[in-house]
Amino acid sequence: MHNYLDFEKPVADLDSQIIELKRISGDEGSLDVSDDIARLEKRSRDALIDLYKKLNPWQKTLVARHPDRPHCVDYLSRLITDFTPLAGDRYFAEDHAVIAGFGRFNGEAIAVIGQEKGADTQTRLKHNFGMARPEGYRKAVRIMEMADRFGIPVLTLVDTAGAYPGIGAEERGQAEAIARSTETCLRLSVPLVSLVIGEGGSGGAIAIAAANRVLMLEHAIYSVISPEAGASILWRDAARAKDVAQAMKITAQDLKSFGVIDTVVEEPTGGAHRDPEAAIDAAGRAVSAAFAELAGLDGPALKRERRQKFLAMGRDLKV
């Protein structure tokens, strides 16, 4: 059984009927209900396709946060071979919210930096729900600088509600660490591709996503603030998050039209959580195409292109 979101109730009801018919068919072997099952399965597929064609920004936010959605570790295990994680920022500590290291992508050396939310209670606590502390961003800087030194392309996987806002993180220079990581992205002399796989939240995301190419999964979100936090600031009412999600233009489709991202990666019908392997494979093909586009550029050209990409955002905007 899937973990159904609230707006998926019509599909959940149909799938419950299918399960019940299959149970009856199994208990009473003489009863042939295969035609009924096939009819309901078609209705369920059609209902799912129809629902996901018309998702509003808040519904996309829920899909982006779905607990079964593939996370950073899933992308690493499927796309990256010979991955060797490196720990610590050489200043303070290891931050498990950021996974970083070196491996091979399509047989070529690559540096990978990703934000990991965790898949169950134990791993969510270990990875701090994907919310990095300063040492996480300083670790990212260490890996990017190492990749730059050895001429190795960098791939970043973005999935965070935002940087960790705790007192300790602020005491250790959270803002400076985010700024330094963003600066490092912009001055790399190697290709940098970022893929938003779930949530791209505020500075916590841009710190590893100031890239030559920014890709987003079809139902991911990318915003300056979470809808709930925005609603709390504007109206002192987090319940109005749906209104903020609509107003902020946080979907991949809107951001592509504004030039904030470069590519929207299609997800399987019903979201990446329904077929993680297909979603990861599609993302892998898009990442491969992005690196192929950058292959002929030297260091100064890569830096210049990256700089111009971000300077151009918000200019010549037709509203």
N, C-alpha and C positions, 0 to 999 in steps of 0.2 A: 504493500500500500504506500502511496505517495503521501507526503505531508502537504495537504492542500491548503492553499491560501484562501482567504475569505471570498474573494471574487470568483474562485473556481468551484463554488458550490454546485452549479449545474453539472459540471464534469464529475465531481465527487459523487453525486447522487447516481449518475449513470454507471459509474465504475462500481458502486456498491451493489447495484442490481446485477451487474455482470458477475461479480464474485459470488453473490447468492445463487444465481442460476448455475454457475459451475459447481457450487457445493451440492446443490440438489441433484445435478446430473451425476456427480460422483457417488452420492449416497444411494441414488436409485438408478442404477446403471441402465435400466430398460427405457428410461425417459430421455428422448432425444430433444434437446433444446438448443442444438447447434445453430439453427437458423435465427432463433431469438438472440443468442449470444452475439452472432455476427452482426445482426441489425443494431444491437445496442453498442457494440464496439465502434461501428461506423458513426453512429450518432455522437458517441463520446469524442472520437477523433475530430469530427466536424465542429463540435461545440468548442473544443480546445483551440482549433485553428481560428475560429471566429473570435474567440475571446482575446487571443494573443495578437490578432490583427488590430485590435482597438484599445490596447492598453493605454491608460492615461499615465502621466508622470508619477503619481503616487503609487499606482499599481506596479509600475516598473521599479520603483524603489523597493517595494515588497519582494519582487522577484530577485532583484540584485542582492537582497539580504537573505534569501532563502537558505535555510540551514543545510540543505543537501547540495547546494551549488558547489561545483568544484573549486577548490582553493589552491593556493600557491603550490603546496606540496604535491597536489595531483598533477599540475602542469609540469612540475620538475620531473616527476617520476615517468611521465609519458613522453615528454618532448626532449629532455636533456639526459644524455648518457654520460657516464663517468663523472657524475657531479660530486664535487668535493666542497662541502661547506666550510667556511672559515668563521671563527668565532671571535668576538670581542672588538672593541674600538681602539685598543692600545692606550686608552686614557682612564677608563673607569670600570666598565663591566661588559658582559655579554647581554644582548637584548634579543630575546627569542621572538619578538614581534616581527623582526626583520631576519629573513633567511638570505644569506649571501655567500657566493662562492664561484667556483669555476667548473666548467664541464664542456660537453660538446653538443652542438645543435647542428643537425644534418652533417655530422662528421667534422665540423669546424669548431675550433676553440671559441668559447664564449664566456663572458662573465654574466651572472644572473643575480639580480637583487629583487626580492619579493617580500610582500607583506602577508603574513599568515595569521588568519583569525582563529584557527582551530575548528575541529569538527564535533567535539563533545565537551562536556563540562571540564574534564581534566586538561585537554589540550587548549581549550579557550583560556583557561586560567594561566597555563604555561606561556601562551603566546600573547597574553594580555589583550585578547580580542582584536589583535592586529593593530593596536594603538602603540606606536613606538615612542620610546623615551629618547633623550638626546643621544645616548650611546648607540641606539639603533641607526640614527642618521649619520653619526660619526663612523660607524662601521661601514655604512653605504659609501661614504666618502673614501674610506680606506680602500675598498674594493674597486671603486671607479678609478682612483688614482693608480692603483696597481695595474688595472686593465689598460689604462692609457699608456703607462710606461712600457708595456709589452705589446702594444698594438692590437689588443683583443677587443672586439665589439662588445657592447653592453646591452642586455635585455633587462627591463624592469617590469615586474608584475604588480600592479596597483590594486589593493583591496583593503581599504581602511576607512573607518568612520571619521578619522582625524588623528592627529598626534595626541599622545597622552597628556591630559591637562593637570596632572597631580602636582603637589607642592614640590616634591623632590625633583621632578622633571624641570620645573621652572627654576629651581635653585641651581641646577646644573646647566642651565643655558639652553632651554628648549628652542627659543626663537632663533638664537645664534646658530644652533646646530641645523635647523631647517634651512636657514638662509645660506649657510655654508654648503649644504648638500645641493641646493638649487643652483648655486654658483658653480659648483663642480660639474654638474650636468651641462651647464652652458659652455664651459671652457674645455670639454673633452675634445681630443683630436681623433677620436674613433667614433664609428657609427653608434648611435644610441636610439633604441626603439623601446617605447613603453606601451604596455597593454593593460587597459583597465578591465579587470576580470569581474569585479563586483561593484564595490563602492569606491569612488575616488573622492575622498573628503578633505577639502581645504588644503592648507599648507602641508599637512601630513601626506598628501598625495603628490602635490607639485614638487615636493622635495626630491622625488626620484622620477618625475615625469616631464621635466623640461627637456624634451627629446627632439631628435630630428623628425621622427614619425611617432604620432600618438594614435594608438588603435583602441577601440572600445568594443566590447561585446554588445550585441544588439539591445539587451535589456539591462546593461550596466548603467550606473549614474555617475556623474562627475560634477562637483559643485563647490562653491566657496564656503559653504556651511551646510550642515545637515538640515533637512526640512523642519525637524522638531526644534532645533536650536534657533533657527530663523524665526519660527512662529513665537518662540518664547521671548525673543528680543523685540519683535514688532508688536505683538499683541498680548504678551505675558500669558500666552495660552498655547501650549504644545499641541493641543488637539487640532489646531488650525494648520498642522503640518501639510495637509493635502493642498491647501491654498498656496502655501509657499512653494511646494514642489511644482505646482503648475506655473507659478510666476517666474521661478528662477531659471527655467529652461535647462534642466539638468540631464535630459535624455541624450543618448548618442545621436539621434536623428537631428535634434535641435543644434547640438554642438558641432556636428558636421557642417550644417548650413552656415554657421557663424565662422567656420575656419579654426575652431579651437582644437578639434581633432581631425585626423586625416582619413581614417577608414573605420567603417562600421562592420564588424564581423558578425555574420548571421549565426543565430543560435538554432538548435533543433526546435521543432514545434513544441510549445509548452515550456521553453526555457532550458538553459544549460543543465539544470538539475535533473531533467528527465532523461538525458542521454549525455552524460559527462564526457565519455570518450569521443563522441562525434563533435561536441563543442570544442574540446581541446585540440582535436585534429584540425578543425576549421581555423582555430586561432593560430595553430602552428603554421598552416599554409599562408595565412595573412602576414605573420611575422617574417617568414622566409621571403615573401615578396617585398616586404619593406626593406629588409637588409639588401636584397638584390638591387633595389633602386639606388641605394647609397654606396654600392660597392665601388663605383668608379671615382668617388670624391676623395680628395686628399684632406689632411687635417685642417688647413685653413679654410677650405671650402665647406667642410662639415660645420665648423664653428660659425662661419658667416651665414650659412643657410639656417642654422638653428636660431641664431640671433635674429635674423630677419623674420623668421616664422613667428616669433613671440612679439616682436615689435609691431608686426602687421595686425595683430589681433585687436579688434575693436575699431579699426580704421576702415573707411569706405563701407560702413555698415548700413544697409538699407533696412530701416525699421518701419 
